[in-house]
Amino acid sequence: MDIDNIKKRLIDYVEVNSIFDLKPQCLVKFITLDEHGEELFSDGGVYYGMGSNCFRVRNDGKSMSTPLEFKHANGEIYYKTRLFMREQLRMNRKNFNELLEVVESQQHVIDKLCKKIKKYEKILEEFGIE
């Protein structure tokens, strides 16, 4: 596995400690074991559920089920799949309105700060300070 390549592919993703941290419809990438026991990085897909010791993702219409833990015959865990999540914000009218309110509020703060800066610039000019 090329660590630098994986780091680039995981930009905007956060590692989650538990399957229960995954949000429905979030994008998931993961590191797990392949059929030969070698570590494998996967670009995964859209998370849509979990099963007995596995999670399920869809990618380009194909479903994939991946084990969360790999165990020896005696039940001892020898490997845990690492999960990385990026939330997708489903845009709808409510989300849009909430985001618009945030933007308007931030713009209001920016306008106030610009006025203060101009005020202080004027004061500095009066004292001959640049």
C-alpha positions as a printed Julia matrix, in Angstrom:
130×3 Matrix{Float64}:
   0.0     0.0    0.0
   1.28    3.44  -0.96
   0.72    5.55   2.18
   1.1     8.89   0.36
  -1.51    7.88  -2.22
  -3.9     6.76   0.52
  -3.44   10.04   2.41
  -4.35   11.97  -0.73
  -7.44    9.83  -1.28
  -8.53   10.38   2.34
  -8.53   14.18   2.19
 -11.89   15.4    3.63
 -12.42   12.05   5.37
 -12.23   11.35   9.1
 -11.51    8.01  10.72
 -14.35    6.68  12.84
 -13.84    4.41  15.82
 -17.11    2.54  15.55
 -19.51    1.44  12.86
 -22.17    3.29  14.85
 -20.43    6.59  14.05
 -21.25    6.19  10.35
 -24.16    8.29   9.13
 -26.66    6.87   6.63
 -25.71    7.77   3.06
 -22.22    9.01   4.02
 -19.25    8.21   1.82
 -17.01    5.5    3.29
 -13.47    4.44   2.45
 -11.7     1.73   4.37
  -8.59   -0.37   4.96
  -9.24   -4.07   5.41
  -7.78   -7.45   4.51
  -8.13   -9.08   1.1
  -8.74  -12.79   0.52
  -4.97  -13.45   0.9
  -4.71  -11.68   4.25
  -2.96   -8.64   2.77
  -4.01   -5.11   3.75
  -6.11   -3.42   1.1
  -7.33    0.17   0.73
 -10.77    0.6   -0.82
 -12.53    3.72  -2.04
 -15.68    2.01  -0.76
 -18.87    3.85  -1.59
 -22.07    5.07   0.02
 -22.8     3.45   3.39
 -26.27    1.93   3.57
 -26.24   -0.5    6.45
 -24.6    -3.15   8.55
 -24.99   -6.83   9.15
 -23.47   -9.41  11.42
 -19.83   -8.29  11.72
 -19.98   -6.39   8.42
 -20.95   -3.11   6.82
 -22.47   -2.51   3.41
 -21.68    0.11   0.8
 -22.89    0.8   -2.72
 -20.66    2.04  -5.5
 -21.9     2.56  -9.07
 -24.96    0.42  -8.35
 -22.9    -2.5   -6.99
 -23.27   -3.57  -3.36
 -20.32   -4.64  -1.27
 -20.24   -6.22   2.18
 -17.01   -6.0    4.18
 -16.11   -7.63   7.5
 -15.52   -5.34  10.47
 -13.31   -7.81  12.35
 -11.28  -10.83  11.33
 -11.06  -13.61  13.9
  -9.09  -16.78  14.48
 -11.02  -20.04  14.82
 -11.04  -19.59  18.61
 -12.83  -16.22  18.23
  -9.79  -14.07  18.99
  -9.74  -10.88  16.9
  -6.56  -10.45  14.87
  -7.56   -7.54  12.6
 -10.1    -4.7   12.62
 -11.13   -2.87   9.47
 -10.39    0.88   9.62
 -13.28    3.1    8.49
 -13.07    6.62   7.09
 -16.2     8.74   6.6
 -17.14   11.86   4.67
 -20.61   13.16   5.3
 -22.67   14.17   2.33
 -25.13   16.93   3.01
 -28.36   16.08   1.26
 -29.55   19.4   -0.08
 -33.19   20.19   0.44
 -35.16   23.35   1.1
 -34.67   23.16   4.88
 -30.87   22.66   4.58
 -30.66   25.45   2.03
 -32.53   27.87   4.3
 -30.34   26.93   7.29
 -27.17   27.45   5.27
 -28.49   30.74   3.94
 -29.11   31.93   7.51
 -25.55   30.99   8.48
 -24.12   32.85   5.49
 -26.22   35.95   6.23
 -25.15   35.87   9.89
 -21.49   35.55   8.92
 -21.83   38.38   6.43
 -23.33   40.57   9.17
 -20.28   39.87  11.38
 -17.93   40.63   8.48
 -19.69   43.94   7.83
 -19.37   44.91  11.52
 -15.67   44.05  11.55
 -15.06   46.05   8.36
 -16.68   49.11   9.97
 -14.47   48.71  13.06
 -11.36   48.35  10.93
 -12.21   51.55   9.04
 -12.83   53.33  12.35
  -9.44   52.25  13.71
  -7.7    53.11  10.44
  -9.15   56.62  10.69
  -7.93   56.96  14.3
  -4.45   55.78  13.29
  -4.38   58.28  10.42
  -5.26   61.1   12.83
  -2.22   60.18  14.96
  -0.05   59.8   11.88
   0.44   56.08  12.36
   0.32   53.81   9.33
